[in-house]
Amino acid sequence: MPEGRGRVRDSEMIRVNNKFDVEWQEGTTVNSILKILKFTFPMVVVSVNGKIVPRSEYGTTRIGDNDAVKVIHLVAGG
């Protein structure tokens, strides 16, 4: 499995979108999670433990061990 994807042990991990387990490391931020999982969509909304994180805080918002992160890709259509 690619690094950052798949099952990691039950401790020291971050759950993303109820689908990916990312190994937790000290200093992990929203930006680092997006990079690890290669989420490159220009418009995403991120929540950590149910709280929306402003885009301006992605680089400074730390993710804790066992936190639940959701990344939602916004799509425009018509």
Secondary structure, 3 states (H helix, E strand, C coil): CCCCCCCCCCCCEEEECCCEEEECCCCCEHHHHHHHCCCCCCCEEEEECCEEECHHHCCCCECCCCCEEEEEECCCCC
